[in-house]
């Protein structure tokens, strides 16, 4: 069984504004990458993301595979599975793939769908997929709060 998931939320903003809030490192850092993002998510580039509230803020690479303006951002990053003691083991020798789809539902409404796949079909892979599913749903909620209400929902969450 392939380990994959998809989460989604509707954001009451135009598709270009929602897409830019993920693509643009300054905006992304305002609600998600609490330790910063080194650059925009341009196709073929590797950017560094950091989360000050996780893993001591250690930056890690995001390999941008495909970008279609206002429609799709796809990237790969290192799988992170729980080790024998339950803590995440980062930088495993394989990547998972994340696809963020943006669909205009009208002039001021956008559906955001985030899917991730590619874990090894093991108990550790299954647990890692659950953790990332929770993380991406949290990110989607933070994106919505940031764009619709100007607040950083992630602040103080972890």
Order of alpha helices (4+ residues) and beta strands (2+ residues): beta-alpha-alpha-beta-beta-beta-beta-beta-beta-beta-beta-alpha
